[in-house]
Amino acid sequence: MDVLPLSALGERIMICGPSNSGKSTLAVALAGKIGAEPFHIDLFRHLPNTNWEERPDEEFHALHDAAILGDRWVMDGNYSSLMPQRFARATGIILLYDNHWANFRRYLWRTLFQRNRVGALAGNRDSLKWEMIRWILIVQPTRRERDRNRLRAVGLPLVEVNSMRQLKRLYAEWGLAARS
């Protein structure tokens, strides 16, 4: 893994990748390091104090579009329909990937045992969902190359992280505080 200096990514950083790959935790660590605000797109998409009930599209889009207008931010999440707006404002991208079985294990852990995790909805009413299990184990793995090629084509500075070992190395090289 070639690691660019953190400064090469600028002050508006997108973090993309599959569910449960560490995007939200990295967003908080990066935001703290560069003095930016962390945004978790899942929190724009879903209503607080629910079990991941979606907001109306107009409200979701308005929250997203308002956040990207800021001068400094780190934003984690995908939502490909909103990526063109994000690409236009972003100064760098990080793409996280890991084995889908490892992502599934982290999904089970965070849903069953980790109530106060980074990126969780207010109210902590999360539960295991077959739709999410299918997404993690079946759908997301088929999109890896498509997602990678899409982000490479944007032309922004891009850091690709393909395992938790590489992610730990990134934290160390950039001097990021690990979540306790």
N, C-alpha and C positions, 0 to 999 in steps of 0.2 A: 504494500500500500504506500503510495507516494502521498505525503502530507504537505499541503501548501501551508505557509504560515497563516495563522488565523487572520492577520491583517489583510490578506489577499481576498478574503470573503467580504470585506466591507462592513457596513453598519446595518444592513437589512438582509438577514440570512433566512433562507427557507431550509427546513429539514423535512425530507420526504422519506418514505419507506413503508414497509408493511406494518400492520398492527402489531403492537407489543415488541417492537425492535429497539426501543429506548429513545424515541424521538422527543417525548415530553421532558424526560429527565435531562437529556442533552440540551434542550431549549433553555431550561432554567439555568443550567451551568454556564452556557454560552452568554446568555443575557446578563448574568451576574458579572462575567468577565469583561464584557464590552460596554457595560452600563446602558443596556437596552431593556426594553420591556419584552417579556416572553408572552407569546400568544399561542394558545392551543386551539386549533380550528375546531376540534370536536366540541369545545365549550361554546363556540358560536353556533354550531349545528344543532346541538341538543339542549333541551330545557333543563335548568337546575331542578333538583329535588324530584327527579323522575328516574325511571329505569331506562334512560337513553331515548326518551321521546323526542322526536325531531321538532325543531322550530319550523314555522312556515318559511318557504324558500326566500321570500322577499326580505324577511327579517334576518335570516342567515346571511344572505348576500350583503345586506347593508352593514352588518357587524364586521364581516370580513373586509369589505371595501373601505370602511372607516379606519380599521386597524392598519392597513397597508399604506395609508397616507402619512403615517408617522415618519420622522427622520431616522429613528433607530428602532429596530425590532428583530426578534428572532421568532419565527413562526413555524410550528410543527404541524404537520398534517398534509394530506394529499388533496382530496376533492378536486379532481382534474378539471371539472367545469369552471373552477375559479382560478386555475393556474395561469391563464393568460394575463389577468390583472396582476397577479403576484409576480410573474416573470418581468413585467414592465417596471416594477418598483424594486425588485430584489437586486442585491449586489453580489450575492453568492448563494450556492446551494450545497447542502450535504445530503447524500443519499445513503441511508442505512439499510443493510440487509443482513440477515442471519438465516440459519436453517429454520424452516417452517415448523419443525417439531419443537425447537427451542422457543419460538414465538408462541406456540400453543401452550407449552409448559408455563411460560410467563403469564399468558392469559389466565390459565387456571389459578395460578398463585395470586395474581393481583385481584381477581374477581372474588375468590374465596377468602383470602386472608389479609390483603393489603388495603385496608379501609381508607387510609389517609395518604394515598399516593398522588404524585404529581400528575395533573391532567384529569383527575377524577371529577365527576359532576358533584356539585354541592348536594348534600343529603345522603350520599353513599348508598344509593338503593340499587346498586349493580347486581346482576345475577347472570349465571351462565345462560348462553343463548345458542341454540343449534345453528342459527343463521351465522353467528360470529365464528363458531367452530368450523363451519363449512368454508367461510371466507378465508380463514387463516390456513386451513389445511389443503383446500382444493383450488380456490379461485386465485388468491394472491401469488402462489408459486408460478402460475402460468403467465403472469404479467411482468415478471422480473426484467426480462430483456427489453420489452416494450417500454417500460418505465425508464430504464437506464438510457435507452436510445433517445427518448423524448427529452430527458434532462440534459444529456450531452449536446443535443441539437440547439439548445437555447443559447449557448455561447457564453454563459456566465462562468466564473470560476466554480469548479465542482470538485468536491472531495467525496470519494466513494469508499464506504466502510462495509466490509463483507463478512464480519464476524464480531462477536463480543470481544475477542482477543484484540482485534484491530481497534475497536471502539475504546477499550481501556488504554491502548497505546495513544490514541488521539487525545484522550483526557490528559495523559501524562505530558505529551509533547506540547499541548497548548496551555498547560498549567491550570486545568479546570478542576474545580472542587468537586469531588465525588459526593453523591448524595449519601447521607448517613443512614 
